[in-house]
């Protein structure tokens, strides 16, 4: 039988390193808020003639848009993000660009005022808070029959935090390198990941509970390992099927749900990892008080902290 | 048992047939799936009313009035299924699906449609300019504007078959007009629309010379038939009783929306095929049955979308595609359990029943968190201005999760039971089952 729990030190240290990178990225780069959270205007314009991104940038700076972000989104299509544009400003901008680069079509325009942005931030924070409380209540309920509900609950939550830190950390890096922004679909994706990831953890924990009751082995580590192996194929398969559709979304739709699809893609992979290798192994570490395993790569029983 | 299963099978087939009919034919007046603005193109605007100049207590009346005026103005455009709605106490949401001429539509909504009459004068810097033509009535200085028109302007032709826009002054207007025109005989009186000179068909500002004192009615000459007609409709629609400022705007060109539909259909199709392939290769016969259940699932969910109707946004389709992946999760849980039951030496029938019964708890629990998240997202969507993506995603995912519990459990089990006691049912390789213990 596979020995998963024996390598718990390795799994936990991998997670710690990745989390550390995520936190550093968040601290150093921060997250780039999209216009939904910070107000401003987004404009997607298609030019009939070939336009170089650098020329477009230059022209926009000449027109007085210094903090403009430009991305090429397709053949002749550009995404332009500016401060909030009023209707006359937007018309003037399009006329000026048309005069410089030839005829253009506006494919998409989106503008958010600072008042609306502030409301959105406020309500998104409430939603995330309520979601956290809801998930906590669910965990309390789901683990009420576990032998040590507190241990199980805390380990599940650590796994969740692990997933969220990682996803936001990756977005901080993407934001710094490629200008990716955090928008409402990102928040939606994170909440969906939280919901999805906790399920996998519950499935594994549920099996641990069942195996403990059946008395599979007197050794807690063995029980956890058996439970992991028992549930391995279903955990991997459920993640795989979801991963397949998310991949299809990411590759073929992209566009406005790109953020969501990428959050889900990373979240499902990380969530599956944390459900299988972080939450259950932490249980063992806690049960045995072998906190040294969190720092040192050692096999078997080590000194107690 | 077998008989009951046959009945359930017929019910399932009936539901499936109904769903397919609902999708193919217009049932209950639902012709098409309802698409959100991001998919069919159009305008989504939210205006904030500025009550600062209003008398306290009249805010509600003013905003209702504004909604009514915008509705009348939008009717001029002939948009199908426009949505004009009060949001909270001080906002107005305007959704115009499929509108390509974004600028035009916004001009109509935003335009105060106030004609202002101006006379020659000097501006603050002493340059010649058009200044508002005012009259002092009862000690108050008042500007001559279309605010004093009766709302019955119309377009007609004059004796030289020129296009004329006829209007009538109300009581106050006729007093102001009388004084202004009396004072300006022989001088031009220009007409401004929303602060810009009203241009005639010839491209020149309309500024007729006042011939005589006008007190009751008048006409504007020089507009084309179309311009005059639109202006007349706008004037008749009335003035928006409170200043409105746009606080949120989303405009998508119809062509871009069409691209999104194609791409998301492709993504959905590829997603569903990949999931089916995986299920069939990994779980064999049960996987094939789960794939059939998935087709059932897809048809039922889309039919529900159409019949409720759910407005499908790009994010909503994302939720639906995601739910396809999640829909087979329950099947995976059940089939893994079945395999375990097989391994302990049970027969197919016993393994099916035990697999379903023992997996049920896990399936229920694992859907609970998704449902919690969906409900919270629906709340979030209802509380913010840019609600369409969040709500769209949450609603489709919620419907998907609920439907998947039915399809994965009832449909798959019913199909599996058909094989109990048959020759096929005895071929364990079809169920990728291993009798020997690991």
Interface residues (C-beta under 8 A of the other chain):
Chain A: X1 X36 X44 X87 X91 X105 X106 X107 X108 X109 X110 X111 X112 X113 X115 X116 X119 X120 X123 X124 X126 X127 X130 X131 X134 X135 X138 X142 X184 X185 X187 X188 X191 X192 X194 X195 X196 X198 X199 X202 X203 X206 X230 X233 X234 X237 X238 X240 X241 X242 X243 X244 X245 X246 X248 X249 X251 X252 X253 X254 X255 X256 X257 X260 X261 X264
Chain B: X38 X46 X48 X102 X103 X106 X110 X245 X246 X247 X248 X249 X250 X251 X252 X253 X255 X256 X260 X263 X264 X266 X267 X268 X270 X271 X272 X274 X275 X278 X279 X282 X314 X315 X317 X318 X321 X322 X324 X325 X326 X328 X329 X332 X333 X336 X340 X361 X362 X365 X366 X368 X369 X370 X372 X373 X376 X377 X379 X380 X383 X384 X385 X386 X389 X390 X393 X394 X397 X438
